């Protein structure tokens, strides 16, 4: 909800603000930022490099000639892609199952409220799934203990 905007913009410009918000919230910078290719511009790469943050994706320029280094880079890219895919899946789930793709509110404040409510429901359902999994795990442990 921090970068909610109804104006047309290039989302690649929000990375620096997002990292700064993360720093102010937690008191330290993230070790890595997993992003889409649109975020991999020189300004963002240099900003992350200056803070010691690894920005996902291949390095700019030609591929490394060292085969071991190239394999390690590609392995890291695949792991980053797995993380990124999980995040994208959650966005898709929000759009399909929770109606984030069908918001019809006319006023900005109403739209923001609907979005916030949908995100709240998504988080509550996630917590409920975790609680049920824990509960059923305890119940099955008890059943296995008795028999």
Protein Blocks (a to p, Z undefined) as FASTA:
>chain_A
ZZgcfbdcdfklmmmmmmmmmmmmnopacfbdcddfklmcfklmmmmmmnopacedjdeh
jddfblklmmmmmmmmmmmmmmmmmmmmmmmmmmmmnopmmccbfbfklmmmmmmmmmmm
mmmmmmmmmmmmmmmmmmmmmmmmmZZ
